[in-house]
Amino acid sequence: MVNIQTAYLTPPFAYSIFYLKGVAPQSLTLGQIYRGIIPFVFLQLVGLALCIAFPAIILWLPTVLYG
């Protein structure tokens, strides 16, 4: 799911960016939106790397809830 969420923010698909462009003021360009999401994409990639490197992060909550 973290990977899919990253895909919604990055090209070539970037569905979330196109949705945002649809509701943003006309003065806001697509390029400005792309530049604005760079820190968030970086954080998504860090989170994805942590999930891959340490799978226990993902499995901790289900283990607590369902024993």
C-alpha positions, 0 to 999 in steps of 0.5 A: 500500500505504501508503494501504491500511495507513492505511485499516486504522487509520482509520474507517469500516473500521478492521479493525486496531482491531476485531482489537485490540479482540478480543484486548485486555482488557475494560477497554480501550474502543474509544474508548481504542484510537482515541485511542491510534492517532492518532500512528500515523495521523499518521505514516502520513499523513506517509509517504503525503504523502512517497510522493506528493511524492517518488515516487523514495522508492518507486522507489529500492529496485527500481532498486537491485535490478533496475538 
